[in-house]
Structure formats: structure tokens, C-alpha cells
Amino acid sequence: MKARLVRNCDSIFGVFGYLKLSDDIGHAVAEYCTAEADWLANLVGKSCIPQGAYICKRTTWHKTGLVTFEITGVPNRARILFHPGNTEEDIEGCVLLGRAFGGLNVQDEDAPGHPVVTKWGIAPGTSRPAFNDFKGRLAGVDEFPLSVEWSAPGAWRHL
């Protein structure tokens, strides 16, 4: 199994894209919507990770005991996980998975006073099913390569 994360939206609400899983001969297996924190030059706990090639390894999420995968080899970073969630408020540099994008009313962590605002994110009700599908497709897999890249303007239409 191998994966490719292509980011095609860098916005004030976070970074959005698609994660594509392929089998070892390149046939598409699954695709998920992704949400990540803003690009802040790889700042620990605040930024999405740089584009590049990484190895994802099976691990347990210390906060919940959830079995997932960690993106390893990220310069000056650790514990970058795939997990369920909806907006950048749910992550500290990790990658959220979902079936669709949508708007959600959340307290804005970036604004003074944390007012409730409508933000883009993973559509409600789609993250946990997508994450469970992701885990199911990777049952028996202990690690896999991941390519992270930014799409060229308009390129996402051809992925």
C-alpha cells in the first residue's frame, strides 16, 4: 500500500486536499478528503508538515488509545497522526480524514475572544466513517510510503 496527499487549498480555515491510497502496483484503492492546520513553516503543534516523502507507521494515539498511523521522518516533528476530526481546532499538526468537505460553526482558535464562526472543514458525520474505512483498508499493514505535495493551480481537477 502507498499513499499520496495532494493539497489544493491553502486558506484562512486551514489546508485542504485529498489522500489517495493505492495498492503496490498503483491501482486506486480509496480516496479521502483531508484537513490540516495552516502552513506555518513547519512550526511544531501549529503547522501542517512540509511537502516531501515520508513513511507512515502503525501507532496508538496517546490521547484516546485509537490505533492509527504516524507520519514519520518529518524534520523537527513527531506524532503527526491521521485521525478523525472536523476543523483545524481539532489538530496540532495532524491530518484529518473525511468523506466530504463542509461548513461548521466552531469557536475560532485564531481570533481574539474565540468567537463562534463558520469555518470550512470535514463535513459533520463523515470523518469517523472515513477514518474507520482508512484503518480497515490498512488492516495488516504496519507501514506505507506517503508522498505529500501541493497541487498546481487547477491541477486538482485532474487527479
MILUMDREN-742897 format. One record per residue: residue number from 1; residue in three letters; x negated, y negated, z negated of N, C-alpha, C in turn. Coordinates in steps of 0.05 Angstrom, whole numbers, plus 5000, padded with zeros to 4 digits. Example, Ala and Ser with C-alpha at 12.3 -4.5 7.8 and 13.67 -1.06 7.14 Angstrom:
<sites>
<site resi="1" resn="ALA" n_x="4736" n_y="5114" n_z="4844" ca_x="4754" ca_y="5090" ca_z="4844" c_x="4736" c_y="5066" c_z="4844"/>
<site resi="2" resn="SER" n_x="4743" n_y="5045" n_z="4858" ca_x="4727" ca_y="5021" ca_z="4857" c_x="4742" c_y="4999" c_z="4843"/>
</sites>
This chain:
<sites>
<site resi="1" resn="MET" n_x="4983" n_y="5023" n_z="5000" ca_x="5000" ca_y="5000" ca_z="5000" c_x="4982" c_y="4975" c_z="5000"/>
<site resi="2" resn="LYS" n_x="4991" n_y="4955" n_z="5014" ca_x="4977" ca_y="4929" ca_z="5014" c_x="4998" c_y="4907" c_z="5015"/>
<site resi="3" resn="ALA" n_x="4990" n_y="4883" n_z="5007" ca_x="5009" ca_y="4861" ca_z="5005" c_x="4997" c_y="4835" c_z="5016"/>
<site resi="4" resn="ARG" n_x="5015" n_y="4818" n_z="5027" ca_x="5008" ca_y="4793" ca_z="5038" c_x="5027" c_y="4772" c_z="5027"/>
<site resi="5" resn="LEU" n_x="5017" n_y="4752" n_z="5013" ca_x="5033" ca_y="4730" ca_z="5002" c_x="5028" c_y="4705" c_z="5020"/>
<site resi="6" resn="VAL" n_x="5048" n_y="4697" n_z="5034" ca_x="5046" ca_y="4673" ca_z="5052" c_x="5063" c_y="4651" c_z="5040"/>
<site resi="7" resn="ARG" n_x="5050" n_y="4629" n_z="5033" ca_x="5063" ca_y="4606" ca_z="5021" c_x="5071" c_y="4587" c_z="5044"/>
<site resi="8" resn="ASN" n_x="5096" n_y="4578" n_z="5044" ca_x="5104" ca_y="4560" ca_z="5065" c_x="5118" c_y="4535" c_z="5055"/>
<site resi="9" resn="CYS" n_x="5118" n_y="4530" n_z="5029" ca_x="5129" ca_y="4506" ca_z="5018" c_x="5115" c_y="4498" c_z="4993"/>
<site resi="10" resn="ASP" n_x="5102" n_y="4475" n_z="4994" ca_x="5089" ca_y="4463" ca_z="4970" c_x="5105" c_y="4439" c_z="4963"/>
<site resi="11" resn="SER" n_x="5121" n_y="4440" n_z="4942" ca_x="5140" ca_y="4419" ca_z="4935" c_x="5137" c_y="4409" c_z="4907"/>
<site resi="12" resn="ILE" n_x="5153" n_y="4389" n_z="4900" ca_x="5153" ca_y="4380" ca_z="4872" c_x="5165" c_y="4400" c_z="4853"/>
<site resi="13" resn="PHE" n_x="5178" n_y="4421" n_z="4864" ca_x="5190" ca_y="4442" ca_z="4848" c_x="5173" c_y="4467" c_z="4845"/>
<site resi="14" resn="GLY" n_x="5150" n_y="4467" n_z="4858" ca_x="5132" ca_y="4490" ca_z="4858" c_x="5125" c_y="4498" c_z="4886"/>
<site resi="15" resn="VAL" n_x="5113" n_y="4521" n_z="4888" ca_x="5103" ca_y="4532" ca_z="4913" c_x="5120" c_y="4556" c_z="4920"/>
<site resi="16" resn="PHE" n_x="5130" n_y="4558" n_z="4945" ca_x="5149" ca_y="4579" ca_z="4952" c_x="5139" c_y="4594" c_z="4977"/>
<site resi="17" resn="GLY" n_x="5144" n_y="4619" n_z="4978" ca_x="5135" ca_y="4635" ca_z="5001" c_x="5148" c_y="4662" c_z="5002"/>
<site resi="18" resn="TYR" n_x="5134" n_y="4681" n_z="5014" ca_x="5144" ca_y="4708" ca_z="5017" c_x="5121" c_y="4728" c_z="5012"/>
<site resi="19" resn="LEU" n_x="5127" n_y="4749" n_z="4997" ca_x="5109" ca_y="4771" ca_z="4993" c_x="5118" c_y="4794" c_z="5010"/>
<site resi="20" resn="LYS" n_x="5100" n_y="4804" n_z="5027" ca_x="5106" ca_y="4827" ca_z="5044" c_x="5089" c_y="4851" c_z="5036"/>
<site resi="21" resn="LEU" n_x="5103" n_y="4873" n_z="5031" ca_x="5089" ca_y="4898" ca_z="5025" c_x="5088" c_y="4914" c_z="5050"/>
<site resi="22" resn="SER" n_x="5065" n_y="4927" n_z="5056" ca_x="5062" ca_y="4944" ca_z="5079" c_x="5049" c_y="4970" c_z="5070"/>
<site resi="23" resn="ASP" n_x="5055" n_y="4991" n_z="5084" ca_x="5041" ca_y="5016" ca_z="5078" c_x="5013" c_y="5015" c_z="5089"/>
<site resi="24" resn="ASP" n_x="4998" n_y="5036" n_z="5084" ca_x="4970" ca_y="5036" ca_z="5091" c_x="4964" c_y="5034" c_z="5121"/>
<site resi="25" resn="ILE" n_x="4984" n_y="5039" n_z="5138" ca_x="4979" ca_y="5036" ca_z="5167" c_x="4992" c_y="5011" c_z="5178"/>
<site resi="26" resn="GLY" n_x="5002" n_y="4994" n_z="5160" ca_x="5012" ca_y="4968" ca_z="5169" c_x="5042" c_y="4965" c_z="5173"/>
<site resi="27" resn="HIS" n_x="5057" n_y="4986" n_z="5168" ca_x="5086" ca_y="4984" ca_z="5172" c_x="5099" c_y="4970" c_z="5149"/>
<site resi="28" resn="ALA" n_x="5116" n_y="4951" n_z="5154" ca_x="5130" ca_y="4935" ca_z="5133" c_x="5147" c_y="4954" c_z="5116"/>
<site resi="29" resn="VAL" n_x="5145" n_y="4949" n_z="5090" ca_x="5159" ca_y="4965" ca_z="5070" c_x="5180" c_y="4949" c_z="5056"/>
<site resi="30" resn="ALA" n_x="5173" n_y="4924" n_z="5049" ca_x="5191" ca_y="4906" ca_z="5034" c_x="5182" c_y="4878" c_z="5036"/>
<site resi="31" resn="GLU" n_x="5201" n_y="4859" n_z="5031" ca_x="5194" ca_y="4831" ca_z="5031" c_x="5210" c_y="4818" c_z="5008"/>
<site resi="32" resn="TYR" n_x="5197" n_y="4799" n_z="4994" ca_x="5209" ca_y="4786" ca_z="4971" c_x="5203" c_y="4756" c_z="4973"/>
<site resi="33" resn="CYS" n_x="5222" n_y="4740" n_z="4963" ca_x="5217" ca_y="4711" ca_z="4960" c_x="5199" c_y="4708" c_z="4936"/>
<site resi="34" resn="THR" n_x="5182" n_y="4687" n_z="4937" ca_x="5164" ca_y="4682" ca_z="4915" c_x="5166" c_y="4653" c_z="4906"/>
<site resi="35" resn="ALA" n_x="5161" n_y="4649" n_z="4881" ca_x="5159" ca_y="4622" ca_z="4869" c_x="5135" c_y="4621" c_z="4851"/>
<site resi="36" resn="GLU" n_x="5119" n_y="4600" n_z="4853" ca_x="5095" ca_y="4597" ca_z="4838" c_x="5093" c_y="4568" c_z="4827"/>
<site resi="37" resn="ALA" n_x="5075" n_y="4564" n_z="4808" ca_x="5070" ca_y="4537" ca_z="4798" c_x="5058" c_y="4520" c_z="4820"/>
<site resi="38" resn="ASP" n_x="5058" n_y="4494" n_z="4816" ca_x="5046" ca_y="4475" ca_z="4835" c_x="5016" c_y="4482" c_z="4839"/>
<site resi="39" resn="TRP" n_x="5006" n_y="4473" n_z="4862" ca_x="4977" ca_y="4476" ca_z="4867" c_x="4964" c_y="4453" c_z="4852"/>
<site resi="40" resn="LEU" n_x="4949" n_y="4460" n_z="4831" ca_x="4934" ca_y="4440" ca_z="4815" c_x="4905" c_y="4449" c_z="4812"/>
<site resi="41" resn="ALA" n_x="4893" n_y="4455" n_z="4835" ca_x="4864" ca_y="4462" ca_z="4837" c_x="4857" c_y="4485" c_z="4818"/>
<site resi="42" resn="ASN" n_x="4874" n_y="4505" n_z="4816" ca_x="4869" ca_y="4529" ca_z="4801" c_x="4867" c_y="4525" c_z="4771"/>
<site resi="43" resn="LEU" n_x="4880" n_y="4504" n_z="4761" ca_x="4880" ca_y="4498" ca_z="4732" c_x="4893" c_y="4520" c_z="4716"/>
<site resi="44" resn="VAL" n_x="4879" n_y="4531" n_z="4696" ca_x="4888" ca_y="4553" ca_z="4681" c_x="4916" c_y="4547" c_z="4668"/>
<site resi="45" resn="GLY" n_x="4935" n_y="4566" n_z="4672" ca_x="4961" ca_y="4564" ca_z="4660" c_x="4979" c_y="4543" c_z="4672"/>
<site resi="46" resn="LYS" n_x="4970" n_y="4529" n_z="4693" ca_x="4986" ca_y="4507" ca_z="4705" c_x="4989" c_y="4509" c_z="4735"/>
<site resi="47" resn="SER" n_x="4970" n_y="4523" n_z="4748" ca_x="4968" ca_y="4523" ca_z="4777" c_x="4973" c_y="4550" c_z="4789"/>
<site resi="48" resn="CYS" n_x="4983" n_y="4551" n_z="4814" ca_x="4982" ca_y="4576" ca_z="4829" c_x="4952" c_y="4581" c_z="4836"/>
<site resi="49" resn="ILE" n_x="4947" n_y="4605" n_z="4845" ca_x="4919" ca_y="4613" ca_z="4850" c_x="4910" c_y="4604" c_z="4878"/>
<site resi="50" resn="PRO" n_x="4884" n_y="4602" n_z="4882" ca_x="4874" ca_y="4595" ca_z="4909" c_x="4880" c_y="4617" c_z="4929"/>
<site resi="51" resn="GLN" n_x="4881" n_y="4609" n_z="4955" ca_x="4884" ca_y="4629" ca_z="4976" c_x="4859" c_y="4647" c_z="4975"/>
<site resi="52" resn="GLY" n_x="4862" n_y="4671" n_z="4984" ca_x="4840" ca_y="4690" ca_z="4984" c_x="4848" c_y="4718" c_z="4983"/>
<site resi="53" resn="ALA" n_x="4829" n_y="4736" n_z="4980" ca_x="4834" ca_y="4765" ca_z="4978" c_x="4830" c_y="4774" c_z="4950"/>
<site resi="54" resn="TYR" n_x="4849" n_y="4790" n_z="4939" ca_x="4848" ca_y="4799" ca_z="4912" c_x="4856" c_y="4828" c_z="4910"/>
<site resi="55" resn="ILE" n_x="4852" n_y="4839" n_z="4886" ca_x="4861" ca_y="4866" ca_z="4881" c_x="4882" c_y="4864" c_z="4858"/>
<site resi="56" resn="CYS" n_x="4905" n_y="4877" n_z="4862" ca_x="4926" ca_y="4877" ca_z="4842" c_x="4924" c_y="4904" c_z="4828"/>
<site resi="57" resn="LYS" n_x="4924" n_y="4903" n_z="4801" ca_x="4922" ca_y="4927" ca_z="4785" c_x="4945" c_y="4930" c_z="4766"/>
<site resi="58" resn="ARG" n_x="4955" n_y="4955" n_z="4763" ca_x="4977" ca_y="4960" ca_z="4745" c_x="4969" c_y="4952" c_z="4716"/>
<site resi="59" resn="THR" n_x="4987" n_y="4939" n_z="4702" ca_x="4982" ca_y="4930" ca_z="4675" c_x="5009" c_y="4928" c_z="4660"/>
<site resi="60" resn="THR" n_x="5007" n_y="4920" n_z="4635" ca_x="5031" ca_y="4915" ca_z="4618" c_x="5031" c_y="4886" c_z="4610"/>
<site resi="61" resn="TRP" n_x="5054" n_y="4873" n_z="4614" ca_x="5057" ca_y="4845" ca_z="4607" c_x="5059" c_y="4843" c_z="4577"/>
<site resi="62" resn="HIS" n_x="5039" n_y="4830" n_z="4564" ca_x="5038" ca_y="4829" ca_z="4535" c_x="5062" c_y="4816" c_z="4522"/>
<site resi="63" resn="LYS" n_x="5075" n_y="4798" n_z="4535" ca_x="5098" ca_y="4784" ca_z="4523" c_x="5123" c_y="4801" c_z="4521"/>
<site resi="64" resn="THR" n_x="5126" n_y="4820" n_z="4539" ca_x="5151" ca_y="4836" ca_z="4539" c_x="5147" c_y="4866" c_z="4540"/>
<site resi="65" resn="GLY" n_x="5122" n_y="4875" n_z="4545" ca_x="5118" ca_y="4904" ca_z="4548" c_x="5125" c_y="4914" c_z="4575"/>
<site resi="66" resn="LEU" n_x="5132" n_y="4896" n_z="4593" ca_x="5140" ca_y="4903" ca_z="4621" c_x="5116" c_y="4913" c_z="4636"/>
<site resi="67" resn="VAL" n_x="5119" n_y="4935" n_z="4650" ca_x="5097" ca_y="4945" ca_z="4668" c_x="5099" c_y="4930" c_z="4694"/>
<site resi="68" resn="THR" n_x="5076" n_y="4919" n_z="4702" ca_x="5075" ca_y="4903" ca_z="4727" c_x="5048" c_y="4905" c_z="4739"/>
<site resi="69" resn="PHE" n_x="5041" n_y="4886" n_z="4756" ca_x="5014" ca_y="4885" ca_z="4768" c_x="5001" c_y="4858" c_z="4763"/>
<site resi="70" resn="GLU" n_x="4975" n_y="4859" n_z="4757" ca_x="4959" ca_y="4835" ca_z="4753" c_x="4942" c_y="4829" c_z="4778"/>
<site resi="71" resn="ILE" n_x="4941" n_y="4804" n_z="4786" ca_x="4924" ca_y="4796" ca_z="4808" c_x="4896" c_y="4791" c_z="4796"/>
<site resi="72" resn="THR" n_x="4877" n_y="4808" n_z="4803" ca_x="4850" ca_y="4806" ca_z="4791" c_x="4831" c_y="4793" c_z="4811"/>
<site resi="73" resn="GLY" n_x="4808" n_y="4783" n_z="4800" ca_x="4788" ca_y="4771" ca_z="4817" c_x="4792" c_y="4742" c_z="4822"/>
<site resi="74" resn="VAL" n_x="4812" n_y="4729" n_z="4809" ca_x="4817" ca_y="4701" ca_z="4813" c_x="4796" c_y="4685" c_z="4797"/>
<site resi="75" resn="PRO" n_x="4781" n_y="4667" n_z="4811" ca_x="4760" ca_y="4652" ca_z="4797" c_x="4770" c_y="4638" c_z="4772"/>
<site resi="76" resn="ASN" n_x="4756" n_y="4643" n_z="4750" ca_x="4762" ca_y="4629" ca_z="4724" c_x="4790" c_y="4634" c_z="4714"/>
<site resi="77" resn="ARG" n_x="4803" n_y="4655" n_z="4722" ca_x="4831" ca_y="4660" ca_z="4714" c_x="4834" c_y="4690" c_z="4706"/>
<site resi="78" resn="ALA" n_x="4854" n_y="4695" n_z="4690" ca_x="4861" ca_y="4723" ca_z="4683" c_x="4891" c_y="4724" c_z="4677"/>
<site resi="79" resn="ARG" n_x="4902" n_y="4748" n_z="4677" ca_x="4930" ca_y="4752" ca_z="4671" c_x="4950" c_y="4738" c_z="4689"/>
<site resi="80" resn="ILE" n_x="4944" n_y="4738" n_z="4715" ca_x="4962" ca_y="4728" ca_z="4736" c_x="4979" c_y="4751" c_z="4744"/>
<site resi="81" resn="LEU" n_x="5005" n_y="4750" n_z="4736" ca_x="5022" ca_y="4773" ca_z="4739" c_x="5045" c_y="4768" c_z="4759"/>
<site resi="82" resn="PHE" n_x="5056" n_y="4789" n_z="4770" ca_x="5082" ca_y="4789" ca_z="4783" c_x="5103" c_y="4794" c_z="4762"/>
<site resi="83" resn="HIS" n_x="5124" n_y="4778" n_z="4761" ca_x="5145" ca_y="4784" ca_z="4742" c_x="5171" c_y="4769" c_z="4749"/>
<site resi="84" resn="PRO" n_x="5193" n_y="4777" n_z="4737" ca_x="5219" ca_y="4763" ca_z="4742" c_x="5219" c_y="4735" c_z="4730"/>
<site resi="85" resn="GLY" n_x="5236" n_y="4718" n_z="4742" ca_x="5240" ca_y="4691" ca_z="4732" c_x="5252" c_y="4675" c_z="4755"/>
<site resi="86" resn="ASN" n_x="5258" n_y="4649" n_z="4749" ca_x="5272" ca_y="4633" ca_z="4768" c_x="5257" c_y="4608" c_z="4777"/>
<site resi="87" resn="THR" n_x="5245" n_y="4593" n_z="4759" ca_x="5232" ca_y="4568" ca_z="4766" c_x="5204" c_y="4566" c_z="4755"/>
<site resi="88" resn="GLU" n_x="5190" n_y="4545" n_z="4762" ca_x="5163" ca_y="4542" ca_z="4752" c_x="5162" c_y="4540" c_z="4722"/>
<site resi="89" resn="GLU" n_x="5184" n_y="4534" n_z="4709" ca_x="5185" ca_y="4533" ca_z="4680" c_x="5182" c_y="4561" c_z="4668"/>
<site resi="90" resn="ASP" n_x="5185" n_y="4582" n_z="4684" ca_x="5183" ca_y="4610" ca_z="4675" c_x="5156" c_y="4622" c_z="4678"/>
<site resi="91" resn="ILE" n_x="5136" n_y="4606" n_z="4688" ca_x="5110" ca_y="4617" ca_z="4693" c_x="5087" c_y="4599" c_z="4684"/>
<site resi="92" resn="GLU" n_x="5064" n_y="4612" n_z="4680" ca_x="5040" ca_y="4597" ca_z="4673" c_x="5018" c_y="4606" c_z="4693"/>
<site resi="93" resn="GLY" n_x="5024" n_y="4604" n_z="4719" ca_x="5005" ca_y="4611" ca_z="4739" c_x="5012" c_y="4638" c_z="4753"/>
<site resi="94" resn="CYS" n_x="5033" n_y="4651" n_z="4744" ca_x="5040" ca_y="4677" ca_z="4755" c_x="5057" c_y="4674" c_z="4781"/>
<site resi="95" resn="VAL" n_x="5067" n_y="4697" n_z="4791" ca_x="5083" ca_y="4697" ca_z="4815" c_x="5110" c_y="4710" c_z="4809"/>
<site resi="96" resn="LEU" n_x="5132" n_y="4694" n_z="4814" ca_x="5159" ca_y="4704" ca_z="4810" c_x="5169" c_y="4717" c_z="4836"/>
<site resi="97" resn="LEU" n_x="5185" n_y="4738" n_z="4833" ca_x="5196" ca_y="4752" ca_z="4856" c_x="5226" c_y="4750" c_z="4856"/>
<site resi="98" resn="GLY" n_x="5238" n_y="4748" n_z="4880" ca_x="5267" ca_y="4747" ca_z="4883" c_x="5276" c_y="4757" c_z="4910"/>
<site resi="99" resn="ARG" n_x="5302" n_y="4757" n_z="4913" ca_x="5315" ca_y="4764" ca_z="4938" c_x="5322" c_y="4740" c_z="4955"/>
<site resi="100" resn="ALA" n_x="5326" n_y="4717" n_z="4942" ca_x="5335" ca_y="4693" ca_z="4956" c_x="5326" c_y="4668" c_z="4940"/>
<site resi="101" resn="PHE" n_x="5325" n_y="4646" n_z="4954" ca_x="5319" ca_y="4620" ca_z="4941" c_x="5346" c_y="4606" c_z="4934"/>
<site resi="102" resn="GLY" n_x="5345" n_y="4588" n_z="4915" ca_x="5369" ca_y="4574" ca_z="4908" c_x="5363" c_y="4551" c_z="4889"/>
<site resi="103" resn="GLY" n_x="5383" n_y="4535" n_z="4883" ca_x="5381" ca_y="4513" ca_z="4864" c_x="5390" c_y="4521" c_z="4837"/>
<site resi="104" resn="LEU" n_x="5376" n_y="4512" n_z="4816" ca_x="5383" ca_y="4518" ca_z="4788" c_x="5381" c_y="4493" c_z="4771"/>
<site resi="105" resn="ASN" n_x="5398" n_y="4491" n_z="4751" ca_x="5397" ca_y="4469" ca_z="4732" c_x="5379" c_y="4478" c_z="4709"/>
<site resi="106" resn="VAL" n_x="5357" n_y="4464" n_z="4705" ca_x="5337" ca_y="4471" ca_z="4684" c_x="5327" c_y="4446" c_z="4672"/>
<site resi="107" resn="GLN" n_x="5315" n_y="4449" n_z="4648" ca_x="5301" ca_y="4426" ca_z="4636" c_x="5274" c_y="4423" c_z="4650"/>
<site resi="108" resn="ASP" n_x="5268" n_y="4400" n_z="4660" ca_x="5244" ca_y="4395" ca_z="4676" c_x="5220" c_y="4392" c_z="4657"/>
<site resi="109" resn="GLU" n_x="5202" n_y="4412" n_z="4658" ca_x="5179" ca_y="4412" ca_z="4641" c_x="5159" c_y="4389" c_z="4648"/>
<site resi="110" resn="ASP" n_x="5161" n_y="4379" n_z="4672" ca_x="5142" ca_y="4358" ca_z="4681" c_x="5151" c_y="4330" c_z="4675"/>
<site resi="111" resn="ALA" n_x="5176" n_y="4326" n_z="4669" ca_x="5186" ca_y="4298" ca_z="4665" c_x="5188" c_y="4291" c_z="4635"/>
<site resi="112" resn="PRO" n_x="5182" n_y="4266" n_z="4628" ca_x="5184" ca_y="4257" ca_z="4600" c_x="5212" c_y="4262" c_z="4590"/>
<site resi="113" resn="GLY" n_x="5214" n_y="4273" n_z="4566" ca_x="5240" ca_y="4279" ca_z="4554" c_x="5253" c_y="4304" c_z="4564"/>
<site resi="114" resn="HIS" n_x="5241" n_y="4317" n_z="4584" ca_x="5251" ca_y="4343" ca_z="4595" c_x="5281" c_y="4342" c_z="4602"/>
<site resi="115" resn="PRO" n_x="5290" n_y="4324" n_z="4619" ca_x="5318" ca_y="4322" ca_z="4626" c_x="5326" c_y="4347" c_z="4643"/>
<site resi="116" resn="VAL" n_x="5352" n_y="4353" n_z="4642" ca_x="5363" ca_y="4374" ca_z="4659" c_x="5365" c_y="4364" c_z="4687"/>
<site resi="117" resn="VAL" n_x="5353" n_y="4379" n_z="4706" ca_x="5354" ca_y="4371" ca_z="4734" c_x="5359" c_y="4396" c_z="4751"/>
<site resi="118" resn="THR" n_x="5367" n_y="4392" n_z="4776" ca_x="5370" ca_y="4415" ca_z="4794" c_x="5343" c_y="4419" c_z="4808"/>
<site resi="119" resn="LYS" n_x="5333" n_y="4443" n_z="4807" ca_x="5307" ca_y="4450" ca_z="4819" c_x="5310" c_y="4473" c_z="4838"/>
<site resi="120" resn="TRP" n_x="5293" n_y="4474" n_z="4857" ca_x="5291" ca_y="4498" ca_z="4874" c_x="5278" c_y="4520" c_z="4858"/>
<site resi="121" resn="GLY" n_x="5285" n_y="4544" n_z="4865" ca_x="5273" ca_y="4567" ca_z="4852" c_x="5283" c_y="4593" c_z="4864"/>
<site resi="122" resn="ILE" n_x="5280" n_y="4615" n_z="4849" ca_x="5290" ca_y="4640" ca_z="4857" c_x="5320" c_y="4640" c_z="4848"/>
<site resi="123" resn="ALA" n_x="5338" n_y="4647" n_z="4867" ca_x="5366" ca_y="4646" ca_z="4862" c_x="5374" c_y="4663" c_z="4838"/>
<site resi="124" resn="PRO" n_x="5392" n_y="4653" n_z="4821" ca_x="5401" ca_y="4669" ca_z="4798" c_x="5412" c_y="4696" c_z="4807"/>
<site resi="125" resn="GLY" n_x="5405" n_y="4716" n_z="4790" ca_x="5414" ca_y="4743" ca_z="4796" c_x="5398" c_y="4759" c_z="4816"/>
<site resi="126" resn="THR" n_x="5378" n_y="4747" n_z="4828" ca_x="5362" ca_y="4761" ca_z="4848" c_x="5334" c_y="4769" c_z="4840"/>
<site resi="127" resn="SER" n_x="5325" n_y="4758" n_z="4818" ca_x="5297" ca_y="4763" ca_z="4810" c_x="5293" c_y="4791" c_z="4798"/>
<site resi="128" resn="ARG" n_x="5309" n_y="4798" n_z="4779" ca_x="5306" ca_y="4824" ca_z="4766" c_x="5310" c_y="4847" c_z="4786"/>
<site resi="129" resn="PRO" n_x="5330" n_y="4846" n_z="4803" ca_x="5332" ca_y="4868" ca_z="4824" c_x="5308" c_y="4869" c_z="4843"/>
<site resi="130" resn="ALA" n_x="5298" n_y="4846" n_z="4851" ca_x="5275" ca_y="4845" ca_z="4868" c_x="5250" c_y="4857" c_z="4854"/>
<site resi="131" resn="PHE" n_x="5247" n_y="4849" n_z="4829" ca_x="5224" ca_y="4859" ca_z="4813" c_x="5226" c_y="4889" c_z="4810"/>
<site resi="132" resn="ASN" n_x="5250" n_y="4899" n_z="4803" ca_x="5253" ca_y="4928" ca_z="4800" c_x="5248" c_y="4943" c_z="4826"/>
<site resi="133" resn="ASP" n_x="5256" n_y="4931" n_z="4849" ca_x="5250" ca_y="4943" ca_z="4874" c_x="5220" c_y="4944" c_z="4879"/>
<site resi="134" resn="PHE" n_x="5207" n_y="4922" n_z="4874" ca_x="5177" ca_y="4919" ca_z="4876" c_x="5164" c_y="4942" c_z="4860"/>
<site resi="135" resn="LYS" n_x="5172" n_y="4945" n_z="4835" ca_x="5160" ca_y="4965" ca_z="4818" c_x="5165" c_y="4993" c_z="4829"/>
<site resi="136" resn="GLY" n_x="5190" n_y="4998" n_z="4838" ca_x="5197" ca_y="5024" ca_z="4849" c_x="5181" c_y="5031" c_z="4873"/>
<site resi="137" resn="ARG" n_x="5177" n_y="5012" n_z="4891" ca_x="5161" ca_y="5017" ca_z="4915" c_x="5132" c_y="5022" c_z="4909"/>
<site resi="138" resn="LEU" n_x="5123" n_y="5013" n_z="4886" ca_x="5095" ca_y="5016" ca_z="4878" c_x="5091" c_y="5038" c_z="4857"/>
<site resi="139" resn="ALA" n_x="5112" n_y="5054" n_z="4853" ca_x="5110" ca_y="5077" ca_z="4834" c_x="5087" c_y="5095" c_z="4843"/>
<site resi="140" resn="GLY" n_x="5070" n_y="5102" n_z="4824" ca_x="5048" ca_y="5119" ca_z="4831" c_x="5024" c_y="5105" c_z="4842"/>
<site resi="141" resn="VAL" n_x="5026" n_y="5079" n_z="4847" ca_x="5004" ca_y="5062" ca_z="4857" c_x="4991" c_y="5048" c_z="4834"/>
<site resi="142" resn="ASP" n_x="4965" n_y="5051" n_z="4831" ca_x="4951" ca_y="5037" ca_z="4808" c_x="4939" c_y="5011" c_z="4817"/>
<site resi="143" resn="GLU" n_x="4932" n_y="5008" n_z="4842" ca_x="4922" ca_y="4982" ca_z="4852" c_x="4926" c_y="4980" c_z="4882"/>
<site resi="144" resn="PHE" n_x="4927" n_y="4955" n_z="4891" ca_x="4930" ca_y="4950" ca_z="4920" c_x="4918" c_y="4923" c_z="4927"/>
<site resi="145" resn="PRO" n_x="4909" n_y="4919" n_z="4952" ca_x="4897" ca_y="4893" ca_z="4960" c_x="4920" c_y="4873" c_z="4965"/>
<site resi="146" resn="LEU" n_x="4913" n_y="4848" n_z="4959" ca_x="4932" ca_y="4826" ca_z="4964" c_x="4917" c_y="4803" c_z="4978"/>
<site resi="147" resn="SER" n_x="4929" n_y="4794" n_z="5000" ca_x="4919" ca_y="4770" ca_z="5014" c_x="4938" c_y="4747" c_z="5008"/>
<site resi="148" resn="VAL" n_x="4927" n_y="4724" n_z="4999" ca_x="4943" ca_y="4701" ca_z="4993" c_x="4934" c_y="4679" c_z="5012"/>
<site resi="149" resn="GLU" n_x="4954" n_y="4667" n_z="5026" ca_x="4948" ca_y="4647" ca_z="5046" c_x="4970" c_y="4626" c_z="5048"/>
<site resi="150" resn="TRP" n_x="4963" n_y="4603" n_z="5059" ca_x="4982" ca_y="4582" ca_z="5065" c_x="4989" c_y="4584" c_z="5095"/>
<site resi="151" resn="SER" n_x="5014" n_y="4582" n_z="5101" ca_x="5022" ca_y="4583" ca_z="5130" c_x="5016" c_y="4556" c_z="5143"/>
<site resi="152" resn="ALA" n_x="5012" n_y="4557" n_z="5168" ca_x="5010" ca_y="4532" ca_z="5184" c_x="5038" c_y="4521" c_z="5187"/>
<site resi="153" resn="PRO" n_x="5041" n_y="4495" n_z="5190" ca_x="5068" ca_y="4484" ca_z="5193" c_x="5084" c_y="4498" c_z="5215"/>
<site resi="154" resn="GLY" n_x="5108" n_y="4508" n_z="5207" ca_x="5125" ca_y="4523" ca_z="5226" c_x="5118" c_y="4552" c_z="5229"/>
<site resi="155" resn="ALA" n_x="5094" n_y="4561" n_z="5220" ca_x="5085" ca_y="4588" ca_z="5224" c_x="5103" c_y="4608" c_z="5210"/>
<site resi="156" resn="TRP" n_x="5115" n_y="4600" n_z="5188" ca_x="5132" ca_y="4619" ca_z="5172" c_x="5155" c_y="4630" c_z="5189"/>
<site resi="157" resn="ARG" n_x="5163" n_y="4615" n_z="5209" ca_x="5185" ca_y="4625" ca_z="5226" c_x="5177" c_y="4650" c_z="5241"/>
<site resi="158" resn="HIS" n_x="5152" n_y="4655" n_z="5243" ca_x="5142" ca_y="4677" ca_z="5260" c_x="5130" c_y="4700" c_z="5243"/>
<site resi="159" resn="LEU" n_x="5133" n_y="4699" n_z="5217" ca_x="5121" ca_y="4720" ca_z="5200" c_x="5136" c_y="4746" c_z="5203"/>
</sites>
